């Protein structure tokens, strides 16, 4: 394993560029940028997030120091996530939930998903849209192509250079918090989205009640998350990129009881053990549960 300190950079605020920031949280240890397991969507490692800072100028929360952009991209290229695949049924259901909200605003046309992973949302959307995905993970792109038979999933958005105003809709689901340059990404998404087109976006909410109560123990604080938005800072980002925010609401998910139980593994053992015993007693491990903890937000925005 590489020395993580060799890849860490001090960075300014990713929203306004200011270098003036206060430490919000600091973990006792920092995950190595060379460990691809930390980049998996289903990671249960939450305590190695490094140093979080809050910008004095705009209130944005971000990780600094953090891995350089190329180290981050390589981490996602090499990520494999069998736990993600094993929850394929619930991820398909979540894809349809997101699609239902997006289709209130745009019902057909060309749809781009940035960070599409194995392609479950695009698979749901393909009945209404002509779909294109962007995903750096080689493992996920192969799954999308060979298992779901999605027609086009490319490695990076900037590298593909789609024409201006090419898409009618775009989606970033649990992606923007991972990006080194969210301003640059949203400008590029705005460029390839037609005026009047819609963006659907999901990300954790750093100002949610659970985030404020749990503080440094909140589930959203994890090594691969380097941007932490609130409704206000996310609206500012979208406004600067040329979007008008039209809807913000909490985002719930469907998973099996067994998967939800695995997310409790880093909380105090008495809590985890009691819930585990009850779930096993009732035989619920493979049953589905929709849960909205009200600490993730889904946003719909219109391209001006």
N, C-alpha and C positions, 0 to 999 in steps of 0.2 A: 504494500500500500504506500502511495506517495505521501510525502509530508504535506498536510493540508495548508500549512502556513505559506508554502511556496506559491500557492495559487490565489491567495487572498488579497483583495484590493480595497482600499478605502475609497468610497464613492460619495458623491453629493446626492441630494434629494432627486429622485427620479421623476418627480412631478414638476418642480419649479427650478431645480438646479442649484438651490442654496446649499452651502456647506455648513450652515449653522444648524445644529441639531443637538438634542438632549438624549441621553440613553434612557430608553423606556424599560427594556428588560435585557438581562444578560444571563445566558445559561452557563453552567459550570464548565461545560466542554462544548466543542464545536465539531460537527461531523466532517469527515474528510470529503473533499470534492471528488476524490478518486473512487469513492464507494458508490457504485451505480445503484445499489439497493435503496439508497436514500431518495432516489428520483422516481421510484415506483409509486403509482397512485395509491396502492394499498399498504404502503409502509406503516408500521405501527411504532416507529421511532419518533417521539415528539419532544424529547428533552435536549436535543443537541443543535438548537437553532442559532447559536452564536449571540451577536449583539444587535438588538433592535433599537433604532433611533427614531425620534419624532422630530420632523422638521419644524424649526421655530417660525418659519415664514408662512407655510401653508398647512401644516398639521399632518402631512403624509408620514406614514410609518414604513420603514424599510430596513433591510439588513445591511450593515456595514461594520467591518469589512466582509467581503463575500468573494466567492470564486470568480475568476475572470470569465468573460463571455464564452470563450472557446472551451474552457473547462466545463461550463454549464452545458453547452451544446453537446459535447462529447458524452457527458453523463446521460443525457436523454437518448442519444444515439444507441448506447449500449444497454439501455434498460430492458429487462424482461420481467414480466409480471404475471405469473401463473394464477395467483390469487384473483387478479382482475378477470382473467378468462373464466375461472370457476364460478364467478358471480354473473355470468353472461345473461342469464334470464332476467335478473333484477336490473342489470344495466340496460337491457332492451326496454324494460318498462320505464326506467328513468328517461330514456331517449324519447319515448312517446309522450311523457309528461311535458318535457321541454318543447317538443314539436307542437303540442296542442297550444301552448302559450304563444309561440312564434307565429303560428298560422292564424291567430286572431288579427295579425297585422299584415302578413304577406302569405299568400296561399300557394304560389307556384313560381317557377322561374329557376334561375341558377343559384345554388346555395353553396357557400364556402364555409368549411369548419376548420379553424386553426387549432391545432392540438387535438386532433380527432381520436387519438389513441387507436384502439382496435376497430373503431368504426361503428359502434352501436347506435349512436345518434344519427349518423348518416344513413345507416341501414333503415332506420325508422322513417327518415325523411325522403328516401328515394322514391316513394310512391307519389309524392307531390312535387318533388324538385329534381332537377338535374344536379347531382352532387359532386363536389370536389373536396378532398381532404388534404390537410397539411399535418405531417407527423414526423418528427425526427427519429423516433425509435424504429430501428430496423425490424425488431420482433413484431411490433404492433402493425407496421405497414404490411408485413408478410401475412399476418392474420387477417387484416382487412381485405387483402387481395385474394388469398387462397381459400379462406373460410367463408367470408361474407361476399366475396366476388364484387367488391366495390370497384368501379371502373377507373378511378384516378385518385391516388393518394401520393403526394409529393413530399420531399423531405423538408423544405423551407419555403416560406412565402416569398421572401425577398429574392431567393434564387430562381424562382419560377417566372417572375416578371409578367404577371397577367396584364392584359390591356386595361386601360382606364375604364371605370364604370362597367366592368364585365359582369358583376354579380348583382342579383336582386336582394340577397340576404346573406348574412354572415353570422357565425357563432363562435364564441370562445367560452367553453364550459370548463371551469376549474383550471384555467390556463394562465390568465393574466398575472396571477400572484407568483408565477414561476419566471417571468420574463425579466431579463436584465434591462431592457429598454422598452417599457410599455408605451411611452409616447411615440417612439418610432414605429412600433407595431401598429398602434391605432391609426397613425397617419397613413400607413400602407394599406390597412384595411379600408379606410375611408377612400383612398385612391381607387381601389378596385371595385368599390361598391357604388352603384349608380345613385345619383341624387334622388332622395325619396325612398331609397332602399333601407332595410331594417337590420339592426345588429341585435343579437341575443347574447347575453353575457352572464356568467355565474362566477362568483368569487366569495371567499369568506369575508365576514364583516368584523373588522377589528374594534368597532364601537358597539357591538351587540352586547346584550346583558351578560351572556355567559362569558364572553371574552373579558369584560370588565370585572366580573366576579372571580373568575379563575386566574386571571392575570398570566403570570409566566407558566401556568399549568394548562392553559387552554389548548385544545386539540389542534387548533389552526397554526400554532407555532411549531413548525417543523423545518428540517434542514433545507428542503427544496423550495420552500416559500420564502421569497426575498422581497415581495411587495405586499403591503397590508393596507387594503383600502377600507374606507368608510363610505357611506352613501354620498357624503359631501365631496370627498377627494376623488371618488370615481366620477361623479358628475363633472367636476372640474377637468379631469383628464379627457372625458368624452367631448366636452364643450371645446377644448383647445384643438381637438382632432377634427372638428366639424360635425359633431353629432348633437342632436337635441334629445335629451332623456325624456321618454314618455311614460315609463313605468318602472317602479322599483318595488319589489316585494320579497318576502322571505322564500327560501328554497328548501323544500323537503326532498327526501330520497327514499326509495324502496330498496331494502336489502333483506336477506334472510336473518332470522334471529341469531343464527350462529355467527354471521359476519358482524352484526352489531355488537355481539358479545366480545368478539376479538378486539374491537376498538376500545374496550374497557381495560385491556391488559396492563396499561400503564398507570391506572388509578389504584387507590389503596386496595390491597388484597381482600379485606372484609367485604367491600362493596362488590368487587368483581366476583368473589366466590359465592355470595348470596344470590346474585342474579343468575350466575351460571347454574347453580343447583336448581333453581326454580325452572329455568328454561329446559334443563334436561329432564326434570321430573315431569313436566307437561308435554315433553316430546315436541318442542317447538323449533328445534335447530334449523330445519329445512323449510319452515313456514316463512312467508313474507310479511314484513312490517314496514309500513310507511311512517316515517318519523321526520318531523320538522322541528329542529332544535332552535330555529330562529336566529342562527348565527352565520348563515350564508345568505347572500342576496342574489336574486336574478333580476336582470335589468334589460329592458327593451329600449333601444334608441333609434332615432331616425337620422339618416344622412342628410344634412342640409344641402 
